[in-house]
Amino acid sequence: MHENRMSRWGLFAIICGFVLSPVGAIGQQAAKPEGPPRMAPAALYQPTLMPDRIVLTWTGDPTTSQAVTWRTSTEVSLAYAEITEAAASPWLEGKARRVTATTRPFKSDLSTCHVHTAEFKDLKPGVLYAYRVGDGVNWSEWFQFRTAASSPEPFCFLYFGDAQRGLHSLWSRVVREAFRHAPRAAFTLHAGDLVTTAEDDALWGEWFSAGSWLFASVPVIATPGNHDHVSVKKPDGTTVRQVSKYWPANFAFPRNGPEGLQECVYYVDYQNLRVICLNSVVRLQEQAAWLERVLSENDRTWTVVTCHYPVFSLARNRDNEDLRQEWKPLFDRYGVDLVLTGHDHVYGRTGLLMPEGSDAKGPAHAGTVYISSVSGPKMYELSKKHGVDFRRVAEDTQLYQVISIDGPVLRYEACTANGKLYDAFTLKKTPGQPKEFSEQIPAVPERRRPKKQS
């Protein structure tokens, strides 16, 4: 009888314990339901039979050629690209001509894949084309691009400073807002540090995902930054910096640069514009000799140079004096119009800087505007230096730039990630007259990082 009474009281106490326990106590005793696991990069960025990381570039004349690079699993050993003039009719496949791609294996930190590159040649200037890539069974969607016109017509391009990190979550919005602003852009220009770790396959997967079909429709011009390089130990024990293996794997750029620097030092002529890409990380003197030849032979109305390191740094404790020694005299001598850079993770834009020295002799259209910008979320503190008058600066601001060219007039606009105009100016060239420079800065305060309270 005593044992039964104790048993009944024990059961009653247990029941009361559950009933009277606070919710937290019950939760501690009950198993917590688990959420979904984080997607593993090796699974998320696994190459498959379907083409991905599709990107348009140029290796030749933009009026008559176009290159395309993409990735698949190693099961695809023979790949193709098909192209036809775009039409309103959906019957593209029957009219398309097929180009066999070059294929090579590529090993990343996550997988081994095949990288394919095809080049379309003998195209017509100023024509809209449709193309797709695949293995004959598994095809991408049909993308469209337009070749450059054979004579100057109005066009624009997009310029992005460092993307580097936060590519999936935060850089993507900048790319897409820029496209909404300039949906007919002729190409996108990337001023280095596309990713923060040069040979991290997941980061490259994020970069391509952020650009998505835009990179497959609008050609890419890019210059490598310090984060796009790796350190390599030589047999003699010394260490050298060289561009990541991802660079030639991801992009097919012109091979018109100095020996050993092809595809990261090169130039592209698009209508009346020459774009010159320099590698500001390595071998500056070698590039200077090449640069002088490319500038001296230039017959285009406009000249834009892009490199990663700014000639005039804006971030604290940074200074690229070697660029001012090796390259700036050439920019002055040959009247380079714009120098577009990144690296400092702030925004800064000079006025029209004229050649230095009272005896400096530049061309009739002398004077250069220097710009550094950032499109990704990594931000630094601004520090004006070098006695240069930066006419517009910003901190903690993701930006994209739209540069429009219409004959002798170049229009520059810098916009924030939410599409608001932040900076603007116009350059105009008239035969026999100095280059005209006029600013159209909007009436909004300069953006600065909030100061910490002491």
C-alpha positions in Angstrom: 0.0 0.0 0.0 2.8 2.4 0.9 4.7 1.6 -2.4 1.5 2.2 -4.4 0.9 5.6 -2.7 4.5 6.7 -3.4 4.2 5.6 -7.0 1.0 7.6 -7.5 2.6 10.7 -5.9 5.7 10.3 -8.0 3.6 10.1 -11.2 1.6 13.2 -10.1 4.8 15.1 -9.4 6.2 14.3 -12.8 3.0 15.4 -14.5 2.8 18.6 -12.5 6.4 19.3 -13.4 5.7 19.3 -17.1 2.5 21.3 -16.7 4.0 23.9 -14.4 7.4 24.2 -16.1 8.0 27.4 -18.1 8.2 27.1 -21.8 12.0 27.4 -21.7 12.2 24.4 -19.4 10.1 22.3 -21.6 12.2 23.4 -24.6 15.3 22.3 -22.8 13.9 18.8 -22.3 12.4 18.4 -25.8 14.6 17.9 -28.8 15.0 21.1 -30.9 13.9 20.7 -34.5 16.9 21.3 -36.7 16.9 23.7 -39.7 18.2 22.9 -43.1 22.0 22.4 -43.4 24.1 25.1 -45.1 24.7 24.3 -48.7 28.2 23.0 -49.1 30.2 25.0 -51.8 31.4 21.7 -53.4 27.8 20.8 -54.0 26.6 24.3 -54.9 29.3 24.9 -57.4 29.6 21.4 -58.8 30.1 21.5 -62.6 27.5 19.5 -64.6 26.7 18.5 -68.1 24.8 21.9 -68.5 27.0 24.9 -69.4 27.5 27.5 -66.7 29.8 30.5 -66.0 29.2 31.7 -69.6 31.0 35.0 -70.4 31.5 37.0 -73.5 34.9 38.6 -74.2 36.9 39.8 -77.2 40.2 38.4 -78.5 39.9 40.2 -81.9 37.9 43.0 -83.6 34.6 43.8 -81.8 33.0 44.6 -85.2 33.5 41.2 -86.7 34.3 38.7 -83.8 33.2 37.6 -80.4 34.6 35.1 -77.9 32.6 33.0 -75.4 33.9 30.9 -72.5 32.0 28.4 -70.3 32.3 25.5 -68.0 31.0 21.9 -67.8 31.7 18.7 -66.0 34.6 16.5 -67.4 32.0 14.3 -69.1 31.8 16.9 -71.9 34.9 16.4 -74.0 33.6 17.9 -77.2 31.7 21.2 -77.0 30.2 23.6 -79.5 28.8 27.1 -79.9 26.0 27.9 -82.4 25.3 31.4 -83.8 22.8 33.1 -86.1 21.5 36.5 -86.7 18.8 37.2 -84.2 15.3 37.3 -85.6 11.8 37.7 -84.4 11.1 34.1 -85.4 11.8 31.4 -82.7 13.3 29.1 -85.4 16.9 29.9 -84.6 18.4 26.4 -84.5 17.8 25.6 -88.1 19.7 28.7 -89.3 22.6 28.6 -86.8 26.2 27.7 -87.8 28.2 25.6 -85.4 31.7 26.4 -84.1 33.8 23.7 -82.3 35.2 25.0 -79.0 38.7 24.4 -77.6 38.5 22.3 -74.4 40.9 21.9 -71.6 40.7 20.4 -68.0 40.8 22.7 -65.1 41.3 21.7 -61.4 40.0 23.9 -58.7 39.9 23.6 -54.9 36.4 22.1 -55.2 36.4 20.0 -58.4 37.8 19.2 -61.8 35.9 20.6 -64.8 36.3 21.3 -68.5 36.6 24.8 -69.7 35.5 25.6 -73.2 36.2 28.6 -75.4 34.7 29.3 -78.9 35.3 32.3 -81.1 32.8 33.6 -83.6 34.5 35.2 -86.6 33.4 36.8 -89.9 30.5 38.5 -88.2 28.8 41.6 -89.6 29.3 45.0 -87.9 26.4 46.5 -85.9 24.2 43.3 -86.1 22.3 41.6 -83.3 23.3 37.9 -83.0 21.8 35.0 -81.0 24.0 32.1 -79.8 24.0 29.2 -77.5 26.7 26.8 -76.2 26.6 23.1 -75.3 27.6 19.6 -76.3 25.0 18.9 -79.0 22.5 17.5 -76.5 22.7 19.7 -73.4 22.4 23.4 -74.5 22.3 26.7 -72.8 19.5 29.1 -73.5 19.9 31.4 -76.5 21.7 34.6 -75.6 21.9 37.8 -77.7 24.8 40.3 -78.3 25.4 43.1 -80.8 28.7 43.6 -82.7 30.3 47.0 -82.7 29.4 49.4 -85.5 32.0 49.9 -88.2 31.7 53.7 -87.9 31.2 55.7 -84.7 27.7 55.6 -83.2 26.7 56.6 -79.7 27.3 53.9 -77.1 28.0 53.5 -73.4 29.8 51.1 -71.1 29.7 50.2 -67.4 32.7 50.6 -65.1 32.9 48.7 -61.7 35.5 49.1 -59.0 36.4 46.2 -56.7 33.7 43.6 -56.3 35.9 41.3 -54.1 33.6 39.9 -51.5 29.9 39.8 -50.6 29.5 38.9 -54.2 26.3 36.8 -53.9 24.6 38.9 -51.3 25.6 42.5 -52.0 27.6 43.0 -55.2 24.9 41.4 -57.2 22.5 44.3 -56.6 25.0 46.8 -58.0 25.5 44.8 -61.2 21.7 44.5 -61.7 21.0 48.1 -60.9 23.7 49.2 -63.3 22.1 47.1 -66.0 18.7 48.6 -65.3 20.3 52.0 -65.8 22.1 51.1 -69.0 20.5 48.0 -70.6 22.1 48.7 -73.9 25.7 49.0 -72.6 28.3 47.8 -75.1 30.5 46.1 -72.4 31.3 46.1 -68.7 34.7 47.1 -67.4 36.1 45.7 -64.1 39.1 47.4 -62.5 40.5 44.4 -60.6 39.9 42.4 -57.5 37.0 40.5 -58.9 37.3 38.2 -56.0 39.1 38.4 -52.6 40.9 35.0 -52.8 42.3 34.4 -56.3 41.8 30.6 -56.4 38.7 30.1 -54.3 36.2 28.4 -56.7 33.2 29.2 -54.6 34.0 33.0 -54.9 34.3 32.7 -58.6 31.0 30.9 -58.6 29.5 33.8 -56.7 31.0 36.3 -59.2 29.5 34.6 -62.1 26.2 34.1 -60.3 26.0 37.8 -59.5 26.5 38.7 -63.2 24.4 35.7 -64.4 23.1 36.0 -67.9 24.3 39.6 -68.2 27.9 38.4 -68.6 26.7 36.0 -71.3 25.1 38.9 -73.2 27.3 42.0 -72.6 31.1 41.4 -73.1 33.5 41.8 -70.2 36.8 43.7 -70.1 38.8 43.2 -66.9 42.2 44.0 -65.5 43.6 41.9 -62.6 44.0 43.3 -59.1 46.3 42.2 -56.3 43.7 39.7 -55.0 43.5 38.2 -58.5 47.2 37.2 -58.2 48.9 34.4 -56.3 52.5 34.0 -54.9 54.5 31.3 -56.5 57.8 30.0 -55.3 60.5 29.6 -57.9 63.1 26.7 -58.0 65.7 29.2 -56.6 63.6 29.7 -53.5 62.4 33.3 -54.5 58.7 34.1 -54.6 57.0 35.9 -57.5 53.5 37.2 -58.0 51.6 36.0 -61.0 48.0 36.2 -62.2 45.8 33.4 -61.0 45.2 30.3 -63.2 41.5 31.3 -63.1 42.2 34.4 -65.2 43.0 32.6 -68.5 40.5 29.9 -67.6 37.6 32.3 -67.1 38.4 34.9 -69.8 39.6 34.9 -73.4 41.2 38.4 -73.8 43.4 39.8 -76.6 47.0 38.5 -76.7 48.4 41.8 -77.9 50.3 42.6 -74.7 53.9 42.1 -73.7 55.3 38.6 -73.7 54.3 36.7 -70.6 51.6 39.3 -69.7 49.1 38.5 -72.5 45.4 38.5 -71.5 46.1 40.6 -68.4 47.8 43.4 -70.3 46.1 44.2 -73.6 44.0 46.8 -75.5 40.6 46.7 -77.2 39.4 49.2 -79.8 35.6 49.7 -79.7 34.5 52.2 -82.4 36.3 55.6 -81.6 37.5 54.4 -78.1 40.7 52.6 -77.2 40.6 50.8 -73.8 44.0 49.8 -72.4 44.3 47.3 -69.6 47.4 47.4 -67.5 48.6 45.1 -64.7 49.6 47.4 -61.8 50.8 44.5 -59.6 53.8 43.3 -61.6 56.5 44.3 -64.2 55.6 48.0 -64.5 58.7 49.0 -66.6 58.0 46.3 -69.2 54.5 47.5 -69.6 55.7 51.1 -69.9 57.6 50.4 -73.1 54.6 48.5 -74.5 52.2 51.3 -73.4 54.1 54.0 -75.1 53.9 52.1 -78.4 50.2 51.5 -78.0 49.5 55.1 -77.2 51.7 56.5 -79.9 50.0 54.4 -82.6 46.5 55.2 -81.3 44.2 56.9 -83.8 41.0 56.7 -81.7 39.2 59.9 -80.5 39.1 58.7 -76.8 41.6 56.8 -74.7 40.7 55.0 -71.4 43.3 53.2 -69.3 42.2 50.9 -66.5 44.5 49.3 -63.9 43.9 48.2 -60.3 46.1 50.5 -58.2 45.2 54.2 -58.3 47.9 56.6 -59.6 46.7 58.9 -56.7 45.7 56.9 -53.7 42.7 57.9 -51.5 42.9 55.3 -48.7 45.0 55.7 -45.6 48.6 54.5 -45.6 48.7 53.8 -49.4 50.8 55.4 -52.1 51.7 54.1 -55.6 54.6 56.4 -56.4 56.0 53.8 -58.9 52.9 54.3 -61.1 53.4 58.0 -61.2 57.0 57.5 -62.2 56.5 54.8 -64.8 53.1 55.5 -66.4 51.8 59.0 -65.6 54.3 60.8 -67.9 52.9 58.7 -70.7 49.3 59.5 -69.8 50.4 63.2 -69.9 52.3 62.9 -73.1 49.6 61.2 -75.1 46.5 62.8 -73.6 44.9 59.8 -71.9 41.3 60.9 -71.1 40.3 58.7 -68.2 42.2 56.4 -65.8 39.8 54.0 -64.1 41.0 52.2 -61.0 39.9 50.5 -57.8 41.8 49.0 -54.8 41.2 51.8 -52.2 37.6 50.9 -51.4 36.5 54.5 -51.4 35.3 56.8 -54.3 37.4 59.7 -55.6 37.5 61.7 -58.8 39.9 64.4 -59.8 39.3 67.3 -62.1 41.1 67.5 -65.5 44.8 67.2 -64.4 47.2 68.8 -66.9 50.8 67.6 -67.6 53.1 68.6 -64.8 56.0 71.0 -65.2 56.2 74.3 -67.1 58.0 72.7 -70.0 55.7 69.7 -70.3 54.4 69.3 -73.8 51.3 67.3 -74.3 48.9 66.9 -77.2 46.3 69.5 -78.0 43.8 67.5 -76.0 46.0 67.1 -73.0 44.6 66.4 -69.5 43.5 63.3 -67.6 40.7 62.6 -65.1 41.6 60.0 -62.5 38.9 57.9 -60.9 38.9 55.3 -58.2 35.7 53.5 -57.3 34.3 50.5 -55.4 31.3 48.4 -56.3 31.5 45.6 -53.6 30.7 46.0 -49.9 34.3 46.1 -48.5 34.9 49.7 -47.4 38.0 51.7 -46.2 38.5 55.1 -44.6 39.2 58.1 -46.9 42.4 60.0 -46.7 43.2 62.7 -49.2 46.9 62.9 -50.1 49.5 63.9 -52.7 48.2 67.4 -53.1 45.7 66.3 -55.7 42.3 68.0 -55.8 39.7 65.3 -55.6 36.6 67.1 -56.7 34.2 64.4 -55.4 34.8 61.6 -52.9 32.7 59.1 -50.9 33.1 56.6 -48.1 30.9 53.5 -47.3 29.2 53.7 -50.7 28.7 51.0 -53.4 28.8 52.6 -56.8 28.7 51.8 -60.5 29.6 54.2 -63.3 28.1 54.7 -66.8 30.4 56.2 -69.4 28.7 57.4 -72.6 30.4 58.4 -75.8 28.8 60.3 -78.7 31.5 61.4 -81.2 33.5 64.2 -79.6 31.5 64.2 -76.3 32.1 61.9 -73.3 29.6 61.9 -70.5 30.5 60.3 -67.1 28.0 59.4 -64.4 28.7 57.7 -61.0 25.6 56.3 -59.3 25.0 54.6 -55.9 23.8 51.1 -55.5 20.2 52.4 -55.2 20.5 54.1 -58.5 21.0 57.7 -57.4 23.3 60.0 -59.3 26.3 60.9 -57.2 28.8 62.5 -59.5 29.0 63.5 -63.2 31.1 65.4 -65.7 31.4 65.9 -69.4 34.5 66.0 -71.7 34.4 67.5 -75.1 37.0 67.6 -77.9 37.1 70.2 -80.7 39.8 70.2 -83.3 42.5 72.8 -82.6 41.0 73.6 -79.1 41.9 72.4 -75.6 39.8 69.6 -74.2 36.7 71.0 -72.4 35.8 69.8 -69.0 32.6 70.6 -67.2 31.2 69.1 -64.0 27.5 68.4 -63.2 27.8 67.3 -59.5 24.3 66.8 -58.1 23.2 68.9 -55.1 23.6 66.1 -52.5 26.2 66.0 -49.7 29.3 63.9 -50.0 28.9 60.6 -48.3 31.2 60.0 -45.4 31.5 57.2 -42.8 29.8 58.0 -39.5 32.4 59.0 -36.9 32.7 56.9 -33.8 31.5 58.5 -30.6 34.4 59.1 -28.1 
